[in-house]
Amino acid sequence: MEWPALYEIVKEQAYWSVLRYEEPERRKDKIQELVCMSFEKYQRDIAAGREIKKQDYKCFVTQRAKQVD
């Protein structure tokens, strides 16, 4: 799976993961941070020759959203 297709999935998952924040600016910052972290993971996975799975990235975003606070 290429990053552009995975980006849409990651972005949507990040959006749903940060709905608890009241301020739109804070949500935007957290979404951006989660997408960046996911891209870094994507690059590491590609370099290591790992298979890219949507579910792995959804779980990664959800877990990181809890830790980012």
N, C-alpha and C positions, 0 to 999 in steps of 0.2 A: 504494500500500500504506500502510495506517495504522500508527502506532507500536505499538499493542497487538499486532498480528500480527508485526511486525518485532521487537518486544522479545523474544518467545519464541525467535526464530532467533538473535538477537544473544546472548542469555543462554546458550543452549546452546553456541554457538561459543566464547564466553568461557570457559565451564566447561572445554571440551576444550583450550583454549589454555593454561590455567594448571595443568594436572595435574602439571607438573614440580615444583611447590612442595610441600614436605613438610607445612608447617603449615597446618591448616584455616583459621585466621584470616587468614593471608597470602593464601590462595586467595580467600577471601571479599572481602577488600579489593581485590584485583586485578580480580576479576569486576565488582565495583561500579564501579571506575574505568573499566573498558572499556565497560561499559554506559552510563555517563555520557558518555564520549567519543563513543560511537555516537549517543546522543540529540542531542548538540550538532551532530554531522555531519548528522543527520536534519533538524534545524531549519534549518541552513544550506542544505541541498539543497532543502527545501520553499520557503524564501524566494527561492532562485535559480530556482525553477521546474524543477529537474532531476527526471528520472524516478527513482523509488526502486526499486532492484533488489536482491534478496536477496543475490546473489553479490557485489555490490560491498561490502555490509556484512560478509559473512563474511570477505572478503579484508582489509577495513579492521581488523577485530578481530584477525585473525591477525597482521597486520603490527604493529599497536600492541602486542600482547602481547609481541612480541620487543623492542620499544623501551622499554616501561614499566619494565623492570628497571633 
